Amino acid sequence: MSADDTTAAGSTTTETTPPPSARAAIIHGDDGLDRCSWPGADAEYRRYHDEEWGREQRDPRALYEKLCLEGFQAGLSWITILRRRPAFREVFHGFDPERVAAMTEADVLRLLGDERIIRHRGKIEATISNARATLALDVPLDALMWSFAPPRAPESARPRAWSDVPAVTPESTAMSKDLRRRGFRFVGPTTMYALMQATGMVDDHFVGCFRAQHP
């Protein structure tokens, strides 16, 4: 395992890691809605929870973007990445794998000087190498990633407390292993489970969240 994969796999910070003040599973918002507590009161974080997180995503370009941004998030808070997402999309050509795969060392050096994004050489280089790995696949990225999605859990298994939400699963571990074998980087099991949550491969909205009732 490379050092960057170790960082990604070992991180205990995911999109839904709650702040100390939000250990309750559900909070009641000033808009009258009960939702998962991890977005707190941040308006953009709440919009992400309400409109994006946990909805099925099968678009290959969007999945490539998500894979890369989850890698950037390793060791950081997701809101840090979310607030920088427009800049990430700009500098990485809308996460078009063909255009990103053509980026060079000169582009890496340019991005290392761009304060709008996370200036981590390993993660920038991984985004480029992951684009090349995507283009080299013998199966579409969406088909590959969704092949690791577990069967939909019954409603009775929906998490009620933070302790009910795993950091890794056999499926995220298998996805991580296969992606690494295919040349992808920053795809540790914890990172891949966060991706599975975000893209609707699993549904970890807590019992009581309005999204659990109206997915």
Secondary structure per residue as TSV (DSSP state, phi and psi in degrees):
chain	resnum	aa	ss	phi	psi
A	1	M	-	360.0	132.0
A	2	S	-	-77.4	165.7
A	3	A	H	-61.8	-38.7
A	4	D	H	-68.5	-35.4
A	5	D	H	-67.3	-36.9
A	6	T	H	-61.2	-42.6
A	7	T	H	-60.5	-45.9
A	8	A	H	-66.3	-43.7
A	9	A	H	-70.7	-32.9
A	10	G	H	-86.3	-11.0
A	11	S	-	-65.9	136.6
A	12	T	-	-103.6	4.2
A	13	T	-	-96.7	120.7
A	14	T	-	-124.4	-178.8
A	15	E	T	-54.4	-35.4
A	16	T	T	-104.4	12.3
A	17	T	-	-62.0	120.8
A	18	P	-	-81.8	150.0
A	19	P	-	-68.1	159.3
A	20	P	G	-53.5	-29.4
A	21	S	G	-81.9	-2.0
A	22	A	G	-122.7	38.6
A	23	R	-	-74.6	-17.2
A	24	A	S	-64.9	147.0
A	25	A	S	-72.4	-33.5
A	26	I	E	-124.8	140.6
A	27	I	E	-125.1	152.3
A	28	H	E	-97.9	118.6
A	29	G	-	-83.1	162.8
A	30	D	T	-71.0	-6.1
A	31	D	T	-92.3	3.7
A	32	G	S	88.2	2.1
A	33	L	-	-101.9	141.3
A	34	D	E	-91.6	129.3
A	35	R	E	-144.0	166.6
A	36	C	E	-52.0	143.8
A	37	S	S	-78.9	-17.1
A	38	W	T	-63.5	-25.9
A	39	P	T	-73.4	-15.3
A	40	G	T	60.4	-140.4
A	41	A	T	-102.0	3.5
A	42	D	-	-68.6	123.9
A	43	A	H	-63.1	-42.5
A	44	E	H	-69.9	-37.9
A	45	Y	H	-64.9	-41.0
A	46	R	H	-64.4	-41.8
A	47	R	H	-60.4	-42.5
A	48	Y	H	-60.8	-46.0
A	49	H	H	-60.5	-45.4
A	50	D	H	-72.4	-36.5
A	51	E	H	-108.0	-22.3
A	52	E	T	-121.5	-50.8
A	53	W	T	-65.4	125.1
A	54	G	T	89.7	-4.4
A	55	R	S	-85.3	140.9
A	56	E	-	-59.9	127.6
A	57	Q	-	-123.9	118.1
A	58	R	-	-123.7	3.0
A	59	D	-	-72.7	123.9
A	60	P	H	-58.4	-40.3
A	61	R	H	-65.6	-43.4
A	62	A	H	-64.6	-36.4
A	63	L	H	-68.2	-38.9
A	64	Y	H	-62.5	-44.0
A	65	E	H	-58.3	-46.4
A	66	K	H	-63.3	-42.2
A	67	L	H	-58.4	-43.9
A	68	C	H	-69.0	-44.1
A	69	L	H	-68.2	-34.2
A	70	E	H	-62.9	-37.0
A	71	G	H	-63.9	-41.8
A	72	F	H	-63.6	-31.8
A	73	Q	H	-73.6	-22.3
A	74	A	T	-50.4	120.2
A	75	G	T	88.0	-3.6
A	76	L	S	-122.8	175.4
A	77	S	-	-86.1	147.7
A	78	W	H	-65.6	-33.0
A	79	I	H	-62.2	-29.7
A	80	T	H	-60.5	-41.4
A	81	I	H	-74.6	-42.2
A	82	L	H	-59.3	-41.9
A	83	R	H	-68.8	-22.5
A	84	R	H	-99.2	-0.5
A	85	R	H	-57.7	-41.8
A	86	P	H	-58.1	-39.9
A	87	A	H	-68.8	-40.8
A	88	F	H	-57.8	-45.0
A	89	R	H	-63.7	-36.0
A	90	E	H	-67.1	-50.5
A	91	V	H	-74.9	-22.8
A	92	F	T	-104.7	28.9
A	93	H	G	55.1	43.8
A	94	G	G	65.9	19.8
A	95	F	G	55.2	41.0
A	96	D	-	-80.1	111.8
A	97	P	H	-54.8	-38.0
A	98	E	H	-64.9	-42.1
A	99	R	H	-71.9	-38.0
A	100	V	H	-68.2	-38.6
A	101	A	H	-61.6	-24.9
A	102	A	T	-85.8	-3.0
A	103	M	-	-68.8	151.3
A	104	T	-	-120.3	-179.4
A	105	E	H	-60.4	-33.5
A	106	A	H	-62.0	-37.6
A	107	D	H	-67.3	-40.1
A	108	V	H	-59.0	-46.9
A	109	L	H	-62.9	-39.1
A	110	R	H	-63.4	-43.5
A	111	L	H	-70.0	-29.0
A	112	L	H	-65.2	-17.7
A	113	G	T	-100.1	5.0
A	114	D	-	-95.6	107.5
A	115	E	T	-71.8	-7.9
A	116	R	T	-79.4	-15.3
A	117	I	S	-118.7	-178.7
A	118	I	-	-83.1	114.3
A	119	R	-	-90.5	74.3
A	120	H	-	-119.9	111.5
A	121	R	H	-55.6	-46.3
A	122	G	H	-60.0	-39.5
A	123	K	H	-75.2	-35.1
A	124	I	H	-64.7	-47.0
A	125	E	H	-64.5	-35.2
A	126	A	H	-66.0	-36.1
A	127	T	H	-60.5	-40.6
A	128	I	H	-70.9	-46.6
A	129	S	H	-67.9	-30.5
A	130	N	H	-68.8	-31.8
A	131	A	H	-64.7	-42.9
A	132	R	H	-66.4	-38.3
A	133	A	H	-65.6	-35.9
A	134	T	H	-63.1	-44.9
A	135	L	H	-67.3	-25.0
A	136	A	T	-86.3	-4.0
A	137	L	-	-63.4	148.5
A	138	D	S	-96.7	9.4
A	139	V	S	-148.9	145.7
A	140	P	-	-57.1	144.5
A	141	L	H	-58.0	-40.0
A	142	D	H	-64.3	-41.5
A	143	A	H	-65.1	-39.7
A	144	L	H	-63.8	-50.5
A	145	M	H	-68.0	-41.9
A	146	W	H	-71.8	-15.3
A	147	S	T	-66.1	-16.9
A	148	F	T	-97.5	-1.6
A	149	A	-	-66.6	132.3
A	150	P	-	-75.0	164.2
A	151	P	-	-57.7	146.6
A	152	R	-	-60.4	126.6
A	153	A	-	-72.3	148.4
A	154	P	-	-66.5	156.1
A	155	E	G	-58.2	-29.9
A	156	S	G	-65.8	-17.4
A	157	A	G	-94.3	1.0
A	158	R	S	-59.4	137.0
A	159	P	-	-65.0	141.8
A	160	R	-	-110.4	-21.8
A	161	A	S	-142.5	162.7
A	162	W	G	-58.2	-32.4
A	163	S	G	-67.4	-14.2
A	164	D	G	-84.6	-9.6
A	165	V	S	-100.0	118.3
A	166	P	-	-75.6	159.8
A	167	A	S	-89.7	-33.3
A	168	V	-	-139.8	159.9
A	169	T	-	-138.5	166.1
A	170	P	H	-56.4	-36.2
A	171	E	H	-69.2	-42.2
A	172	S	H	-68.9	-32.4
A	173	T	H	-67.1	-41.5
A	174	A	H	-66.2	-41.8
A	175	M	H	-60.8	-46.6
A	176	S	H	-57.4	-46.8
A	177	K	H	-61.7	-43.7
A	178	D	H	-69.3	-41.1
A	179	L	H	-64.6	-40.2
A	180	R	H	-61.1	-42.4
A	181	R	H	-59.5	-30.6
A	182	R	T	-90.2	5.5
A	183	G	T	99.5	4.7
A	184	F	-	-78.7	152.3
A	185	R	-	-127.5	159.3
A	186	F	S	56.4	48.8
A	187	V	-	-130.5	45.3
A	188	G	-	-64.9	164.7
A	189	P	H	-59.0	-37.7
A	190	T	H	-66.2	-44.1
A	191	T	H	-62.1	-40.0
A	192	M	H	-71.2	-31.0
A	193	Y	H	-68.3	-39.0
A	194	A	H	-60.2	-39.2
A	195	L	H	-64.1	-42.3
A	196	M	H	-62.4	-39.4
A	197	Q	H	-63.9	-46.7
A	198	A	H	-67.7	-32.7
A	199	T	T	-99.6	11.2
A	200	G	T	80.2	10.1
A	201	M	S	-68.9	-29.1
A	202	V	S	-131.7	157.8
A	203	D	-	-119.5	101.9
A	204	D	-	-109.3	22.8
A	205	H	-	-64.4	134.9
A	206	F	-	-70.2	154.4
A	207	V	T	-55.5	129.5
A	208	G	T	101.8	-18.4
A	209	C	-	-72.3	137.6
A	210	F	H	-62.8	-26.9
A	211	R	H	-70.7	-27.4
A	212	A	H	-68.9	-29.2
A	213	Q	H	-87.9	-27.9
A	214	H	-	-133.5	73.0
A	215	P	-	-66.2	360.0
